[in-house]
Amino acid sequence: MPNLTHQRCFNHVAREAAARCPGCTRYFCRECVTEHDDRVLCVACLAKVSTEDLPRRRTLRRITRAIQLGLGLLIAWFFFFALAETLQRIPDEFHEGNIWQTP
């Protein structure tokens, strides 16, 4: 394996290589690589990885949204249930006008 200090960037021949992409095993300068999931990848390999992860992300997003919807409906049901219980505990005299009469 050649030493990294003697390698040149695949995209910029005049620049020294700073990293080797584990996906395509090419050498790149600092401007041509980016960090993704604790790995340094070139732009082409990053595009491959991001498109491969897309169906998994969509599935996870759908599951998350379904859980959020269920929790939202549960909270709304609990709120209206508590409101109904509170209204049922109001004494009948309140509706007949006995409470509001002034002496």
Sequence and secondary structure as in RCSB ss.txt:
>XXXX:A:sequence
MPNLTHQRCFNHVAREAAARCPGCTRYFCRECVTEHDDRVLCVACLAKVSTEDLPRRRTLRRITRAIQLGLGLLI
AWFFFFALAETLQRIPDEFHEGNIWQTP
>XXXX:A:secstr
   GGG B SS TTSB  EE TTT  EE GGGEEEETTEEEEHHHHHHHHHHHHHHHHHHHHHHHHHHHHHHHHH
HHHHHHHHHHHHHTS HHHHHTTTT   
